[in-house]
């Protein structure tokens, strides 16, 4: 069995390395940043994104590429259960939308939920019944106090923590420790940025314990007390990039998780880049 899984991952990783759907290189990013909006839209097509036309905006192109990326991962990754764990953020977002809509008295939301690792229809049933047992024992336990939470911010944090913690624990149970390590570094970085945002608002992080993910990884907690905001942000990015870089040599799900996060980060940065070009009147060359 182990030999079959190893061969399957060898084949899958070969597919990911060979695909034209690669994360953007530093040179490609430089060209995008220095181009005006029209030229940047043409570069998207050059880099393998859907062509920007009258019926497909730059944002549409980015979203379609990301959807194709997810489909590519699902098609080639050997373990569908581990793949589902990648999409903890979308699952959390879907559940938050449904919970907040229900509390506002909306029977139906006016748009279709994006597919995550958990079927949105199952989430709808859970919200309607205020019973999360269909999501499994661990998630149900993490979400059981939701009916008693009245603060929207706390509600969001509890949902986020439940799904990320579940992904980390489930990855470890399936012995995908490099994948789990990537998620743990993600959690550690998010915690540092959350503390930074609270301090900007002149809030004491100790008064908002629900806003932080539980520390499950190895290593000593980072002390950011006397560091500048710029240094903290840079250090968080570097720490995550370091793990991403190490996983380039992984022979299992860690490599595929690395690929997904790189593409996901590209999509987020591209949305921001084109928003800036639109607000700025086109780009640096105009």
Backbone torsions as a table, in degrees:
resi	resn	phi	psi	omega
1	UNK	NA	-45.3	-179.7
2	UNK	-61.9	-38.1	178.2
3	UNK	-63.6	-39.2	179.6
4	UNK	-64.9	-42.8	179.4
5	UNK	-63.8	-42.4	-179.3
6	UNK	-61.6	-44.2	179.2
7	UNK	-64.4	-38.0	179.5
8	UNK	-63.6	-42.9	178.2
9	UNK	-68.8	-36.2	176.3
10	UNK	-59.1	-44.8	178.6
11	UNK	-64.4	-45.2	-177.6
12	UNK	-62.6	-46.1	-178.7
13	UNK	-64.0	-35.7	174.3
14	UNK	-59.9	-40.1	178.3
15	UNK	-63.9	-41.9	-178.6
16	UNK	-68.1	-36.7	179.3
17	UNK	-71.7	-29.7	-175.5
18	UNK	-88.1	-17.4	-174.8
19	UNK	-66.9	149.4	175.0
20	UNK	-77.5	-9.6	-178.3
21	UNK	-86.3	61.4	-176.3
22	UNK	-91.0	154.7	171.5
23	UNK	-59.4	153.8	-177.3
24	UNK	-69.7	142.8	177.7
25	UNK	-86.6	167.2	178.2
26	UNK	-61.7	-35.4	178.4
27	UNK	-66.4	-41.6	178.2
28	UNK	-64.2	-40.4	177.4
29	UNK	-62.9	-39.2	179.6
30	UNK	-63.2	-41.5	178.7
31	UNK	-65.1	-41.0	179.0
32	UNK	-64.1	-43.9	-177.2
33	UNK	-67.2	-35.3	-176.2
34	UNK	-85.5	-11.6	-178.6
35	UNK	-84.1	154.0	169.9
36	UNK	-74.9	175.0	-172.0
37	UNK	-61.3	-44.7	-178.4
38	UNK	-61.6	-42.9	180.0
39	UNK	-68.1	-37.7	179.2
40	UNK	-65.0	-36.7	177.7
41	UNK	-64.4	-38.1	177.2
42	UNK	-68.1	-34.5	178.6
43	UNK	-65.4	-33.2	177.3
44	UNK	-55.7	-47.2	179.4
45	UNK	-63.5	-39.8	178.4
46	UNK	-60.9	-32.4	-177.8
47	UNK	-90.6	8.8	173.6
48	UNK	98.1	3.9	176.4
49	UNK	-81.0	157.0	174.7
50	UNK	-56.2	140.6	-177.2
51	UNK	-63.5	138.5	175.9
52	UNK	-80.9	122.0	-178.8
53	UNK	-133.1	-171.5	177.0
54	UNK	-63.5	-26.3	-178.6
55	UNK	-103.9	-0.8	-179.6
56	UNK	-137.4	105.1	179.4
57	UNK	-77.2	173.7	176.6
58	UNK	-60.2	-41.1	178.9
59	UNK	-63.9	-41.5	176.7
60	UNK	-59.4	-43.2	-179.6
61	UNK	-60.4	-43.8	-179.6
62	UNK	-64.6	-43.9	-179.0
63	UNK	-66.2	-39.9	180.0
64	UNK	-67.6	-38.1	177.2
65	UNK	-63.6	-40.7	-179.8
66	UNK	-66.6	-38.7	178.0
67	UNK	-64.0	-40.4	177.8
68	UNK	-66.8	-35.1	177.7
69	UNK	-63.1	-45.8	178.6
70	UNK	-61.3	-43.1	178.8
71	UNK	-62.2	-39.5	178.9
72	UNK	-63.9	-41.8	178.3
73	UNK	-63.8	-47.1	-179.2
74	UNK	-62.4	-34.9	-178.3
75	UNK	-71.1	-32.8	-170.4
76	UNK	-110.1	-21.9	-179.3
77	UNK	-72.1	136.7	-174.6
78	UNK	-70.1	-29.6	-172.3
79	UNK	-116.5	101.0	-178.7
80	UNK	-59.5	-31.7	-179.0
81	UNK	-67.0	-40.4	176.6
82	UNK	-68.1	-36.4	177.7
83	UNK	-61.0	-43.1	179.4
84	UNK	-56.9	-33.0	-178.6
85	UNK	-67.1	-22.9	178.3
86	UNK	-60.8	-29.0	-167.9
87	UNK	-100.4	34.2	-179.2
88	UNK	-60.6	-33.9	-178.9
89	UNK	-68.3	-40.7	179.2
90	UNK	-68.1	-40.5	177.0
91	UNK	-60.5	-44.3	179.5
92	UNK	-63.6	-43.2	179.1
93	UNK	-61.8	-44.4	179.7
94	UNK	-60.0	-44.4	-178.9
95	UNK	-66.8	-39.1	178.9
96	UNK	-63.9	-41.5	178.1
97	UNK	-60.5	-46.0	-177.7
98	UNK	-66.8	-41.1	180.0
99	UNK	-64.9	-45.4	-177.5
100	UNK	-71.2	-33.5	175.9
101	UNK	-65.5	-41.8	179.4
102	UNK	-63.4	-39.1	-179.1
103	UNK	-71.2	-21.3	176.5
104	UNK	-89.6	1.6	177.8
105	UNK	82.9	13.6	178.9
106	UNK	-86.1	122.9	179.0
107	UNK	-73.9	-36.2	-179.5
108	UNK	-134.1	143.6	174.7
109	UNK	-85.2	148.6	-172.5
110	UNK	-82.2	20.1	178.5
111	UNK	-154.9	165.8	-179.0
112	UNK	-87.5	134.1	178.0
113	UNK	-73.2	140.8	176.9
114	UNK	-70.8	148.0	-179.2
115	UNK	-75.7	128.5	174.4
116	UNK	-110.9	-141.2	176.0
117	UNK	-87.2	-19.8	-179.9
118	UNK	-112.4	134.1	-180.0
119	UNK	-58.1	122.5	179.1
120	UNK	-56.2	-29.5	179.4
121	UNK	-65.3	-34.9	176.3
122	UNK	-67.2	-40.3	177.5
123	UNK	-62.2	-39.1	179.2
124	UNK	-61.8	-42.0	179.0
125	UNK	-63.7	-42.7	-180.0
126	UNK	-61.3	-44.3	-178.9
127	UNK	-66.6	-42.9	-179.0
128	UNK	-61.9	-36.8	-177.3
129	UNK	-92.0	-8.0	-171.9
130	UNK	50.4	43.5	-178.3
131	UNK	-142.9	120.3	-173.5
132	UNK	-105.7	17.6	-176.6
133	UNK	-64.4	-24.7	178.4
134	UNK	-66.1	-16.2	-178.6
135	UNK	-89.0	-0.1	-178.7
136	UNK	102.2	159.9	-172.8
137	UNK	-60.7	-44.6	-175.2
138	UNK	-66.1	-49.3	179.7
139	UNK	-64.7	-40.9	179.6
140	UNK	-59.6	-41.0	179.0
141	UNK	-65.9	-39.8	-179.4
142	UNK	-68.9	-26.1	-174.6
143	UNK	-103.8	0.8	-170.8
144	UNK	-65.0	-24.3	-178.3
145	UNK	-89.9	3.8	-178.8
146	UNK	-56.1	-44.8	-178.8
147	UNK	-55.5	-26.8	-178.4
148	UNK	-92.3	-1.2	-179.3
149	UNK	-88.7	126.7	-179.6
150	UNK	-106.5	-22.7	-178.9
151	UNK	-81.1	121.7	-177.7
152	UNK	-60.2	-36.5	179.2
153	UNK	-65.2	-44.3	178.4
154	UNK	-65.1	-38.9	178.4
155	UNK	-58.1	-47.2	-179.3
156	UNK	-61.9	-42.7	-177.8
157	UNK	-65.4	-40.9	-179.7
158	UNK	-63.9	-41.3	178.9
159	UNK	-66.2	-46.1	179.2
160	UNK	-57.7	-46.3	-178.9
161	UNK	-63.4	-40.4	-178.2
162	UNK	-60.5	-47.0	-175.7
163	UNK	-74.3	-38.5	178.4
164	UNK	-67.7	-45.1	179.4
165	UNK	-60.5	-40.0	177.7
166	UNK	-61.8	-43.1	-180.0
167	UNK	-63.0	-43.1	179.3
168	UNK	-62.4	-49.0	-177.3
169	UNK	-66.2	-40.4	-179.5
170	UNK	-67.4	-37.3	177.3
171	UNK	-63.1	-41.4	178.8
172	UNK	-65.8	-39.4	179.7
173	UNK	-63.4	-27.6	178.3
174	UNK	-95.9	13.8	175.6
175	UNK	62.3	26.3	175.7
176	UNK	-97.6	72.9	-170.4
177	UNK	-73.0	-31.0	178.2
178	UNK	-69.6	-37.3	175.1
179	UNK	-62.4	-46.2	179.2
180	UNK	-61.2	-38.4	-179.5
181	UNK	-63.7	-39.2	177.8
182	UNK	-62.0	-43.1	179.0
183	UNK	-66.4	-36.0	178.3
184	UNK	-66.9	-38.1	177.5
185	UNK	-68.0	-36.3	174.9
186	UNK	-59.2	-46.0	-179.6
187	UNK	-63.8	-42.7	-179.6
188	UNK	-62.0	-44.0	178.6
189	UNK	-64.5	-42.1	178.5
190	UNK	-61.7	-39.6	179.6
191	UNK	-62.3	-42.3	-179.7
192	UNK	-65.1	-40.0	179.8
193	UNK	-71.2	-34.3	176.7
194	UNK	-63.7	-44.6	177.6
195	UNK	-60.9	-38.5	179.0
196	UNK	-63.9	-44.2	-179.5
197	UNK	-65.1	-40.5	179.3
198	UNK	-63.4	-40.8	178.9
199	UNK	-66.3	-34.5	175.9
200	UNK	-61.2	-32.6	179.7
201	UNK	-87.7	7.5	-179.3
202	UNK	60.7	39.3	176.7
203	UNK	-109.7	148.9	176.5
204	UNK	-87.3	115.2	-179.6
205	UNK	-54.6	-29.4	-179.2
206	UNK	-63.9	-20.7	179.9
207	UNK	-85.9	-2.4	-178.1
208	UNK	-129.8	60.7	-176.9
209	UNK	-61.5	-29.4	-178.5
210	UNK	-68.6	-15.6	-176.3
211	UNK	-80.2	-5.5	-173.8
212	UNK	-116.2	141.7	173.9
213	UNK	-73.0	145.1	175.6
214	UNK	-64.6	139.2	-179.9
215	UNK	-79.4	110.6	-177.9
216	UNK	-112.6	-10.9	-177.5
217	UNK	-84.7	172.8	178.4
218	UNK	-83.5	164.8	176.8
219	UNK	100.8	158.3	-179.8
220	UNK	-76.4	144.7	175.0
221	UNK	-59.9	145.5	-179.1
222	UNK	-83.8	134.5	178.3
223	UNK	-98.4	110.2	-178.5
224	UNK	-102.2	13.7	-170.4
225	UNK	-54.2	-46.1	-175.1
226	UNK	-109.0	26.5	-178.2
227	UNK	-105.6	151.7	179.2
228	UNK	-75.3	158.2	178.4
229	UNK	-59.3	-42.1	-179.1
230	UNK	-61.9	-41.8	-179.7
231	UNK	-66.2	-38.6	179.8
232	UNK	-64.4	-47.6	-179.4
233	UNK	-60.8	-44.3	179.5
234	UNK	-64.3	-40.7	-177.7
235	UNK	-68.0	-38.4	176.7
236	UNK	-61.6	-45.9	-179.8
237	UNK	-63.5	-41.9	-178.9
238	UNK	-66.0	-41.8	-179.1
239	UNK	-61.5	-42.3	179.3
240	UNK	-69.8	-41.6	178.8
241	UNK	-61.9	-35.5	179.1
242	UNK	-62.5	-43.6	178.0
243	UNK	-67.2	-42.5	177.0
244	UNK	-56.0	-44.6	-179.5
245	UNK	-62.7	-42.2	179.0
246	UNK	-62.1	-36.3	-176.9
247	UNK	-73.9	-7.0	173.4
248	UNK	-64.4	-15.3	179.8
249	UNK	-108.5	4.4	-179.2
250	UNK	-71.4	150.8	-178.5
251	UNK	-111.6	16.9	-178.7
252	UNK	-139.3	-144.4	-175.8
253	UNK	-65.6	-23.6	178.3
254	UNK	-58.4	-38.8	179.2
255	UNK	-64.9	-41.7	-179.0
256	UNK	-69.8	-38.7	176.4
257	UNK	-62.6	-41.1	176.7
258	UNK	-57.4	-47.5	-179.2
259	UNK	-59.1	-45.7	-178.5
260	UNK	-62.4	-46.2	-178.3
261	UNK	-66.0	-36.9	177.4
262	UNK	-63.3	-44.3	179.0
263	UNK	-67.2	-38.7	179.8
264	UNK	-65.4	-41.9	177.6
265	UNK	-65.7	-38.1	175.7
266	UNK	-58.8	-46.2	-177.6
267	UNK	-61.5	-44.0	179.7
268	UNK	-63.5	-43.4	-179.4
269	UNK	-68.7	-34.7	178.6
270	UNK	-68.0	-40.6	177.3
271	UNK	-58.2	-44.8	179.7
272	UNK	-65.4	-42.1	-178.7
273	UNK	-60.9	-45.9	-178.5
274	UNK	-73.7	-28.9	173.8
275	UNK	-64.9	-42.0	178.9
276	UNK	-64.8	-39.9	-179.9
277	UNK	-67.9	-36.2	178.3
278	UNK	-67.9	-47.0	-179.7
279	UNK	-68.3	-30.2	-178.3
280	UNK	-86.3	0.9	177.4
281	UNK	88.4	11.8	173.1
282	UNK	137.2	-47.2	-179.1
283	UNK	153.2	-176.3	-172.9
284	UNK	-71.8	-21.5	-175.3
285	UNK	-87.7	-6.7	-176.9
286	UNK	-89.7	NA	NA
